[in-house]
């Protein structure tokens, strides 16, 4: 083995000393956070730090066209909610309940868990009512969403490509079936930049409830992929401390904290000057964000100033980790300038027990979803906040286990509101049995293209060179759905 040169030996020693210092010299995220409150000028003096700050104007500057929305709240119903018990009533399917599914619908089609089984029609299990002046048909289990029917757009003609949960999540979140691509929130943050210096521009919240299989949602669903790491989503805990180590460790004096961060910043600058690795700038930006989050996060999650009437409107009990509490928290995040807020409600996977399970899910999400729309509207924020409600796919018109529905990608429903969306509109349609989108079909890429359009971005122009191609959120397709635009 060849002997190391003096230069390489010095470099190795620098790495070892630096890693040792980082491993032993930091008492946690909390120790970093308060330091900046004592001496923010020390950080501002760093040219590298300034160049890598979390707040960014984004690469789409100026915007490609006038924007209708500034931010997105995606109420992600993970597991695949049934369009046939939410937004897409099918009287013919009800009439054919218990009868064989016509082969003309299913022959040669991709089915998840019903392969080689006798396919039986399973009619809608609940009544639908007409709501609002627009007369939109919505399941009777969702009267609160029905109460804002004139503010929402129901897209009944969504379709997807992946019939199993994880790859379907990847497609819905990144526009690709390949893992490792940037999520839509990361694309937005990269394109538009952040509006806040005190919180991440892309925040993820998680909840679960009763009446369904609790599907796991992997952290790669909010990954920055091949974009710089500072654009990835940050998951806040719904119970307990929203961020680990947000509190200062006991017994750590201010001078020690200040000395630690000064040394860390100096080492980061030296390392960046030596290797020019952009992830080092990301690390510096994350340290700065940690400083600010120590004061901004406790204020964000302090619901004591929220009127009792607002808590009751959402059905929220702060700190319980529920979808309702997360919806209220989403409004507070939006008020503070967070660009992309994604709420995962994880247990919509209903392979059985639909008659007893769907009512439980409706109780968890109906009131809170409508409250978020009404709350934003009364605060003058709905016009520039795009709300999206839906999951990774829908459910089959055929029965599974006698009382359930299998995964389904040929046709399902989404609900949108605010941010340039036309209210009181039902767009597109599935066939008479709710099997396939047949009128004005909307793909996942079309949804992404429309979302970007509303935020002032031409989806064809937001690209990054990756593996020799101009990669984008909408992959190689996608059209703006003009029929749902206000």
C-alpha positions in Angstrom: 0.0 0.0 0.0 1.4 3.4 -1.0 2.3 5.8 1.8 -0.1 8.8 2.2 1.2 12.1 1.1 1.5 14.9 3.8 -1.4 16.8 2.2 -3.7 13.8 2.2 -2.7 13.0 5.8 -3.5 16.5 6.9 -6.9 16.3 5.1 -7.7 13.0 6.9 -6.8 14.5 10.2 -9.0 17.5 9.6 -11.9 15.2 8.8 -11.3 13.1 11.9 -10.9 16.1 14.2 -14.0 17.7 12.7 -16.1 14.6 13.1 -14.9 14.1 16.6 -15.8 17.7 17.5 -19.2 17.5 15.9 -19.9 14.2 17.6 -18.9 15.3 21.1 -19.3 19.1 21.1 -23.0 19.4 20.3 -25.5 18.8 23.0 -28.4 18.7 20.6 -30.4 20.8 18.2 -31.7 22.9 21.0 -28.2 24.1 21.9 -27.8 25.4 18.4 -31.1 27.2 18.3 -30.7 29.6 21.2 -27.2 30.6 20.2 -28.4 32.7 17.3 -30.8 34.5 19.6 -27.7 35.7 21.5 -25.6 36.7 18.6 -27.3 36.5 15.2 -24.6 38.9 13.8 -22.0 36.1 14.2 -23.9 34.1 11.6 -24.7 37.0 9.4 -21.0 37.7 9.1 -20.4 34.4 7.3 -20.5 34.9 3.6 -21.1 31.2 3.1 -23.9 31.2 5.5 -25.6 34.2 3.8 -25.2 32.5 0.4 -26.8 29.3 1.8 -29.7 30.8 3.8 -32.9 28.8 3.9 -35.0 31.7 2.5 -34.7 31.8 -1.3 -36.3 33.6 -4.2 -36.4 30.3 -6.1 -35.2 29.6 -9.7 -38.5 30.8 -11.2 -37.9 34.5 -10.8 -39.8 36.2 -12.2 -42.7 33.9 -12.4 -43.6 32.4 -15.8 -47.1 34.0 -15.6 -49.3 35.6 -13.0 -50.0 33.3 -10.1 -53.3 32.6 -8.4 -52.0 30.7 -5.5 -49.0 31.3 -3.1 -49.1 28.0 -1.2 -50.5 24.5 -1.2 -52.2 22.5 1.5 -52.5 18.8 0.4 -54.9 16.8 2.6 -53.5 13.4 1.6 -55.9 10.6 2.4 -53.4 7.7 2.3 -54.7 4.2 1.6 -57.0 5.1 -1.2 -60.5 6.5 -0.3 -63.4 5.1 -2.2 -64.8 7.5 -4.7 -68.1 5.5 -4.5 -68.6 6.4 -0.9 -67.4 10.0 -1.1 -67.8 12.0 -4.4 -69.0 9.8 -7.2 -72.5 8.4 -6.9 -73.4 5.5 -9.3 -77.1 4.5 -9.3 -76.5 1.8 -12.0 -73.9 0.2 -9.7 -76.4 0.3 -6.9 -79.0 -1.4 -9.2 -76.4 -4.1 -10.0 -75.3 -4.8 -6.4 -74.6 -8.5 -6.0 -74.6 -9.2 -9.7 -71.6 -10.3 -11.8 -69.4 -7.4 -13.0 -69.6 -7.3 -16.8 -66.4 -8.6 -18.4 -66.5 -5.8 -20.9 -65.3 -3.5 -18.1 -62.6 -5.7 -16.5 -61.2 -8.0 -19.2 -57.5 -7.4 -19.7 -57.4 -4.8 -17.0 -54.9 -4.6 -14.1 -56.5 -5.6 -10.8 -54.6 -5.7 -7.4 -55.9 -8.5 -5.2 -58.9 -9.8 -7.1 -57.1 -11.6 -9.8 -58.8 -14.9 -10.9 -61.7 -14.3 -8.6 -65.4 -14.0 -9.4 -66.0 -10.2 -9.7 -69.3 -9.1 -8.1 -70.7 -5.5 -8.3 -70.7 -3.8 -4.9 -73.1 -0.8 -4.9 -72.6 2.5 -3.0 -73.2 1.8 0.7 -74.5 5.2 1.5 -76.9 7.8 0.0 -75.8 10.9 -1.8 -77.3 14.3 -1.4 -77.2 17.5 -3.4 -75.5 20.4 -1.7 -75.3 24.2 -2.2 -76.6 26.3 -5.1 -74.4 24.2 -7.4 -76.2 21.1 -6.4 -73.0 19.0 -6.2 -73.6 15.3 -5.3 -71.7 14.3 -2.2 -72.1 11.3 0.1 -74.4 12.0 3.0 -71.5 11.1 5.4 -69.8 14.4 4.5 -72.4 17.1 5.3 -69.8 19.6 6.3 -67.9 19.4 3.0 -71.4 19.6 1.5 -71.8 22.9 3.3 -68.9 24.4 1.3 -70.0 22.7 -2.0 -70.0 26.0 -3.8 -66.4 26.6 -2.9 -65.0 23.3 -4.0 -64.3 21.5 -7.3 -64.8 17.8 -7.5 -62.8 16.0 -10.1 -64.4 12.6 -10.8 -62.1 11.5 -13.6 -58.7 11.0 -11.9 -56.6 8.0 -13.0 -53.2 6.6 -12.1 -50.6 4.1 -13.2 -49.6 2.2 -10.0 -52.0 -0.2 -8.3 -50.0 -0.9 -5.1 -49.7 1.6 -2.3 -46.0 2.5 -2.1 -45.4 3.0 -5.9 -48.7 4.8 -6.1 -47.5 7.2 -3.3 -44.2 7.7 -5.2 -46.1 8.5 -8.4 -48.5 10.9 -6.7 -45.8 12.7 -4.8 -43.0 12.8 -7.3 -44.6 12.3 -10.7 -42.4 9.2 -11.3 -42.6 5.5 -10.6 -38.8 5.6 -9.9 -37.8 6.2 -6.3 -35.3 9.0 -5.6 -37.0 11.8 -7.5 -37.9 15.1 -5.8 -41.3 15.4 -4.3 -43.8 18.0 -5.4 -43.2 20.1 -2.3 -39.5 20.1 -3.0 -40.1 21.1 -6.6 -42.3 24.0 -5.4 -39.7 25.2 -2.8 -37.0 24.9 -5.4 -39.0 26.8 -8.0 -40.6 29.5 -5.8 -38.4 29.7 -2.7 -39.6 30.2 0.8 -41.7 33.0 2.2 -40.5 32.4 5.8 -37.1 32.4 7.5 -38.4 31.0 10.7 -39.9 27.7 9.5 -39.2 25.2 6.8 -40.9 25.9 3.5 -42.2 22.4 3.2 -43.8 20.8 6.2 -45.3 17.3 6.6 -47.9 16.3 9.3 -49.1 12.7 10.0 -52.3 11.4 11.6 -54.3 8.2 11.8 -57.6 7.2 13.2 -60.1 4.4 13.3 -61.7 2.1 10.7 -59.0 1.2 8.3 -55.6 -0.4 7.8 -52.9 2.0 8.8 -50.6 2.1 5.7 -47.0 3.2 6.3 -45.8 6.3 4.5 -42.1 6.4 3.9 -40.0 9.5 4.4 -38.9 9.3 0.7 -42.4 10.7 -0.2 -41.2 14.1 0.9 -37.5 13.7 -0.2 -35.7 16.4 -2.2 -34.3 13.6 -4.5 -31.6 15.0 -6.7 -32.3 18.6 -5.6 -30.3 20.1 -2.8 -31.2 18.7 0.5 -32.5 21.9 1.9 -35.6 21.6 -0.3 -36.8 18.3 1.4 -39.9 18.3 3.6 -39.6 18.5 7.3 -41.9 16.2 9.3 -43.3 17.7 12.5 -44.5 15.4 15.2 -48.2 15.6 15.8 -47.9 14.7 19.5 -45.3 15.6 22.1 -42.5 18.0 21.0 -43.1 18.8 17.3 -39.3 18.7 16.8 -36.8 16.5 18.7 -34.3 18.4 20.9 -36.2 21.7 20.4 -35.6 22.5 24.0 -32.3 23.4 25.5 -30.4 20.7 27.4 -30.0 21.6 31.1 -26.7 22.8 32.3 -25.4 24.2 29.0 -24.3 27.8 29.4 -24.7 30.4 26.7 -21.0 30.9 26.2 -20.4 27.3 25.4 -23.3 27.3 22.9 -21.9 30.4 21.2 -18.4 29.0 21.0 -19.7 25.7 19.6 -21.7 27.3 16.8 -18.9 29.6 15.9 -16.5 26.7 15.6 -19.0 24.6 13.6 -19.5 27.5 11.1 -15.8 28.0 10.7 -15.2 24.3 10.0 -18.1 24.2 7.5 -16.6 27.2 5.7 -13.2 25.6 5.5 -14.7 22.3 4.3 -16.8 24.1 1.6 -13.8 26.0 0.4 -11.9 22.8 0.1 -14.4 20.5 -1.6 -17.2 22.8 -2.9 -19.8 20.3 -1.9 -23.3 22.1 -2.0 -24.6 19.8 0.8 -22.3 21.6 3.2 -24.2 24.8 2.4 -27.4 22.8 3.1 -25.9 21.9 6.5 -25.2 25.5 7.3 -28.7 26.5 6.2 -30.2 23.8 8.4 -28.2 25.0 11.4 -29.6 28.5 10.9 -33.1 27.1 10.5 -32.6 25.2 13.8 -31.8 28.5 15.6 -34.9 30.1 14.4 -37.2 27.1 15.0 -36.4 27.1 18.7 -38.6 30.2 19.1 -40.9 29.9 16.1 -42.1 26.3 16.6 -43.3 26.7 20.2 -45.3 29.8 19.1 -46.6 27.8 16.1 -48.0 25.0 18.3 -49.3 27.2 21.1 -53.0 27.0 20.6 -53.9 29.0 23.7 -54.7 32.1 21.7 -57.1 30.3 19.4 -60.7 31.2 20.2 -62.8 28.3 21.5 -65.1 28.8 18.6 -62.3 28.0 16.2 -61.3 24.9 18.0 -64.9 23.7 18.0 -65.2 24.5 14.3 -62.4 22.2 13.5 -63.2 19.7 16.2 -59.6 20.1 17.3 -58.1 19.1 20.6 -54.5 20.5 20.3 -51.8 17.9 21.0 -54.0 14.9 20.3 -52.3 14.2 16.9 -55.6 14.1 15.1 -56.4 15.1 11.5 -58.5 17.9 12.9 -55.7 19.3 15.0 -53.3 19.0 12.0 -55.8 21.0 9.8 -55.8 23.8 12.4 -52.0 23.6 12.5 -51.9 23.7 8.7 -53.8 27.0 8.8 -51.2 28.4 11.2 -48.4 27.2 9.1 -49.9 28.9 6.0 -50.3 32.1 8.0 -46.6 32.0 8.7 -45.5 31.6 5.1 -44.9 27.9 4.7 -45.1 27.1 1.0 -46.2 23.5 0.9 -48.1 21.8 3.8 -48.9 18.1 3.4 -51.2 16.3 5.9 -51.2 12.5 5.6 -54.2 10.7 7.1 -53.1 7.1 6.9 -55.9 4.6 7.2 -58.2 4.7 4.2 -57.3 1.2 3.0 -60.7 -0.6 3.1 -60.5 -4.2 1.8 -63.4 -5.0 4.0 -65.9 -3.5 6.5 -66.8 -0.5 4.3 -70.3 -0.1 5.9 -68.7 0.4 9.4 -65.3 1.9 8.5 -66.2 4.7 6.1 -68.4 6.5 8.6 -65.5 6.5 11.1 -63.2 8.1 8.5 -65.9 10.7 7.6 -66.2 11.7 11.2 -62.5 12.3 11.3 -62.1 14.4 8.2 -65.4 15.9 7.1 -65.7 18.6 9.8 -62.0 19.5 9.8 -61.7 19.7 6.0 -64.7 22.1 5.7 -63.4 24.1 8.7 -60.1 24.7 7.0 -61.8 25.9 3.9 -64.1 28.2 5.9 -61.4 29.4 8.2 -59.1 30.4 5.3 -62.0 32.1 3.5 -62.9 34.2 6.5 -59.3 35.3 6.9 -59.0 36.2 3.2 -56.5 33.4 2.5 -58.5 30.9 0.5 -58.0 32.9 -2.7 -54.3 32.3 -2.7 -54.2 28.9 -0.9 -54.7 25.8 -3.1 -56.3 23.0 -1.1 -56.1 19.4 -2.6 -58.0 16.4 -1.0 -57.4 12.9 -2.3 -55.3 9.7 -2.0 -53.0 7.6 -4.1 -55.8 5.9 -5.9 -59.5 4.8 -5.5 -61.4 1.6 -4.8 -63.0 -1.0 -7.1 -66.7 -1.1 -8.0 -66.3 -4.8 -7.3 -66.6 -6.4 -3.9 -63.7 -7.8 -2.0 -64.3 -10.0 1.1 -68.0 -9.3 0.7 -67.8 -5.9 2.4 -64.8 -4.2 1.0 -63.1 -2.8 -2.2 -59.8 -3.5 -3.7 -57.2 -0.9 -5.0 -58.3 0.9 -8.2 -56.5 3.2 -10.6 -58.8 3.5 -13.6 -61.0 6.1 -12.1 -61.3 7.9 -8.8 -62.1 11.4 -7.3 -60.2 14.4 -6.0 -61.5 17.5 -4.4 -59.8 21.0 -4.8 -60.6 24.4 -3.5 -59.2 28.0 -3.4 -56.1 29.2 -5.1 -57.6 29.8 -8.6 -59.9 26.8 -8.6 -63.5 27.3 -9.8 -65.9 26.5 -7.0 -69.2 24.7 -7.4 -68.0 22.5 -10.3 -68.0 18.8 -10.9 -65.4 18.0 -13.5 -65.1 14.8 -15.6 -66.9 11.5 -15.1 -66.4 7.8 -14.7 -68.5 5.2 -16.5 -71.9 4.0 -15.3 -70.3 1.6 -12.8 -67.5 3.9 -11.6 -64.8 1.7 -13.1 -62.9 4.0 -15.6 -62.6 7.7 -16.2 -64.4 8.2 -19.5 -65.1 12.0 -19.6 -62.3 14.5 -19.4 -59.8 12.1 -17.7 -57.2 13.8 -15.5 -53.8 12.1 -14.9 -51.5 12.6 -11.9 -49.2 14.6 -14.2 -52.2 16.7 -15.3 -52.8 17.4 -11.6 -49.2 18.4 -11.0 -49.2 20.6 -14.2 -52.3 22.4 -13.0 -50.9 22.9 -9.5 -47.7 24.4 -10.8 -49.7 26.6 -13.2 -51.8 28.1 -10.4 -48.5 29.0 -8.6 -47.2 30.8 -11.6 -45.0 28.1 -13.0 -45.0 26.5 -16.5 -44.4 22.9 -15.7 -42.4 22.4 -19.0 -39.9 25.0 -17.9 -39.2 23.9 -14.3 -36.5 21.4 -15.0 -33.2 20.2 -13.7 -30.5 18.4 -15.7 -30.3 14.9 -14.3 -28.7 11.8 -15.9 -28.6 13.6 -19.2 -32.2 14.7 -19.4 -34.2 17.7 -18.3 -36.1 16.1 -15.4 -39.3 17.7 -14.3 -42.2 17.0 -11.9 -44.5 16.1 -14.7 -42.1 13.7 -16.3 -42.8 13.5 -20.0 -46.5 14.4 -20.0 -49.1 16.6 -18.2 -51.6 19.2 -19.4 -53.1 22.1 -17.4 -56.8 21.2 -16.6 -58.3 24.5 -17.7 -61.8 23.5 -17.1 -61.4 23.7 -13.3 -59.7 27.1 -13.3 -61.5 30.2 -12.1 
